[in-house]
Amino acid sequence: MTVNTIGVIGAGQMGSGIAQVFAMAGFKVIMQDVKDEFVAKGLSVIKNSLAKFLEKQKISQEIHNAALANIKTTLNLKDMADCDIIIEAAPEDINLKLEVFKKLDEAVKKDAILATNTSSISIAKIAGVTRRPDKVIGMHFMNPVPVMQCVEIIRSSKTSEATYDCVKELVKKLGKTAVTASDSPGFIMNRILIPMINEAISALHENVATAEDIDTGCKLSFNWPMGPLALADLIGLDTCLAIQRVLYKEFKDEKYKPCAMLEECVNKGWLGRKTKRGFYLY
Ligand SMILES: NC(=O)c1ccc[n+]([C@@H]2O[C@H](COP(=O)([O-])OP(=O)(O)OC[C@H]3O[C@@H](n4cnc5c(N)ncnc54)[C@H](O)[C@@H]3O)[C@@H](O)[C@H]2O)c1
């Protein structure tokens, strides 16, 4: 299958990053969100990121200009009708994702692949609301997308070999490395990462140490580029909580119970960098 045009649902931190890397690799991209202001914000994040890449001489002026020219935006799913693959990066909420996939299935051509950037939700459940479960797959990019090298590909029992091969080839064309996971809650990356973040929050909650000491300790002891609490702020505490809840619900194991402090932060609207307050102030 030849892929020329990519649709991206959601112009938030992941959607805008996914749109950017495909546009930089020469693909035509249509990025969709529900309000003009969200689309405009996504586009401005892409422009800033491309300008930084140019300044650091990581891309040429030609690629910079071509990438910008490759991206179109819309509020209407119907504009994705001719896309060859659509990658959904709407919030980590199963009902929202099911709704989006139902509509997408009707709006786009029959042979298009429908991918989801979900962090934890079952690909089979998402595929179940479409008439093309063989063409539904998980394509889990890491944050920030233009920088991180890994893409986790998740196949459900219904995902076809052709769909898998096509997505694997696309990851290669982006210059990234694919790892493959089965359709288990949290897949590989978030099965490991989010409980670790939840544990760091529990340590803070139980006054084991300050946020700064937890993060500094992890950075210097484990050689990590950032500590777990700063990373939680980057991911978004709402997203961390949503993933932890999926792990808890699906594995039915107390060890995955979300920390009360994480719940409190989200209830207060402290979602991390995107609201300028999480475990740190921004
Ligand atoms: N944040 C991370 O570090 C990270 C990493 C990997 C995967 N993910 C996953 O990527 C997805 C998006 O996360 P994010 O961090 O970009 O969230 P975000 O909140 O930054 O962006 C989500 C965007 O989706 C838009 N949206 C809401 N409803 C929509 C709809 N019905 N149709 C189209 N757009 C809609 C919102 O307006 C927003 O712009 C989630 O599934 C998340 O689990 C996040």
PDBQT file of the ligand as one rigid body, heavy atoms in Angstrom, charges set to zero:
ROOT
HETATM    1  N1  LIG A 301       1.308  13.211  26.651  1.00  0.00    +0.000 N 
HETATM    2  C1  LIG A 301       2.126  12.213  26.398  1.00  0.00    +0.000 C 
HETATM    3  O1  LIG A 301       3.286  12.211  26.849  1.00  0.00    +0.000 OA
HETATM    4  C2  LIG A 301       1.670  11.072  25.537  1.00  0.00    +0.000 A 
HETATM    5  C3  LIG A 301       2.619  10.173  25.030  1.00  0.00    +0.000 A 
HETATM    6  C4  LIG A 301       2.191   9.125  24.203  1.00  0.00    +0.000 A 
HETATM    7  C5  LIG A 301       0.847   8.987  23.923  1.00  0.00    +0.000 A 
HETATM    8  N2  LIG A 301      -0.060   9.869  24.438  1.00  0.00    +0.000 N 
HETATM    9  C6  LIG A 301      -1.471   9.701  24.071  1.00  0.00    +0.000 C 
HETATM   10  O2  LIG A 301      -1.762  10.596  23.004  1.00  0.00    +0.000 OA
HETATM   11  C7  LIG A 301      -3.134  11.011  23.095  1.00  0.00    +0.000 C 
HETATM   12  C8  LIG A 301      -3.188  12.521  23.140  1.00  0.00    +0.000 C 
HETATM   13  O3  LIG A 301      -2.451  13.002  24.244  1.00  0.00    +0.000 OA
HETATM   14  P1  LIG A 301      -1.888  14.506  24.322  1.00  0.00    +0.000 P 
HETATM   15  O4  LIG A 301      -0.895  14.521  25.412  1.00  0.00    +0.000 OA
HETATM   16  O5  LIG A 301      -1.535  14.986  22.961  1.00  0.00    +0.000 OA
HETATM   17  O6  LIG A 301      -3.215  15.269  24.807  1.00  0.00    +0.000 OA
HETATM   18  P2  LIG A 301      -3.556  16.827  24.651  1.00  0.00    +0.000 P 
HETATM   19  O7  LIG A 301      -4.554  17.127  25.701  1.00  0.00    +0.000 OA
HETATM   20  O8  LIG A 301      -2.297  17.637  24.560  1.00  0.00    +0.000 OA
HETATM   21  O9  LIG A 301      -4.250  16.907  23.200  1.00  0.00    +0.000 OA
HETATM   22  C9  LIG A 301      -5.470  16.296  22.860  1.00  0.00    +0.000 C 
HETATM   23  C10 LIG A 301      -6.105  17.109  21.746  1.00  0.00    +0.000 C 
HETATM   24  O10 LIG A 301      -7.243  16.402  21.251  1.00  0.00    +0.000 OA
HETATM   25  C11 LIG A 301      -8.268  17.361  21.008  1.00  0.00    +0.000 C 
HETATM   26  N3  LIG A 301      -9.572  16.696  20.981  1.00  0.00    +0.000 N 
HETATM   27  C12 LIG A 301     -10.450  16.491  22.013  1.00  0.00    +0.000 A 
HETATM   28  N4  LIG A 301     -11.545  15.856  21.548  1.00  0.00    +0.000 NA
HETATM   29  C13 LIG A 301     -11.366  15.672  20.208  1.00  0.00    +0.000 A 
HETATM   30  C14 LIG A 301     -12.156  15.088  19.179  1.00  0.00    +0.000 A 
HETATM   31  N5  LIG A 301     -13.342  14.553  19.430  1.00  0.00    +0.000 N 
HETATM   32  N6  LIG A 301     -11.675  15.118  17.915  1.00  0.00    +0.000 NA
HETATM   33  C15 LIG A 301     -10.463  15.660  17.645  1.00  0.00    +0.000 A 
HETATM   34  N7  LIG A 301      -9.676  16.218  18.583  1.00  0.00    +0.000 NA
HETATM   35  C16 LIG A 301     -10.107  16.207  19.848  1.00  0.00    +0.000 A 
HETATM   36  C17 LIG A 301      -8.110  18.388  22.127  1.00  0.00    +0.000 C 
HETATM   37  O11 LIG A 301      -8.754  19.592  21.776  1.00  0.00    +0.000 OA
HETATM   38  C18 LIG A 301      -6.584  18.488  22.207  1.00  0.00    +0.000 C 
HETATM   39  O12 LIG A 301      -6.085  19.492  21.341  1.00  0.00    +0.000 OA
HETATM   40  C19 LIG A 301      -3.706  10.317  24.331  1.00  0.00    +0.000 C 
HETATM   41  O13 LIG A 301      -4.319   9.121  23.936  1.00  0.00    +0.000 OA
HETATM   42  C20 LIG A 301      -2.465  10.030  25.167  1.00  0.00    +0.000 C 
HETATM   43  O14 LIG A 301      -2.639   8.953  26.042  1.00  0.00    +0.000 OA
HETATM   44  C21 LIG A 301       0.322  10.929  25.227  1.00  0.00    +0.000 A 
ENDROOT
TORSDOF 0
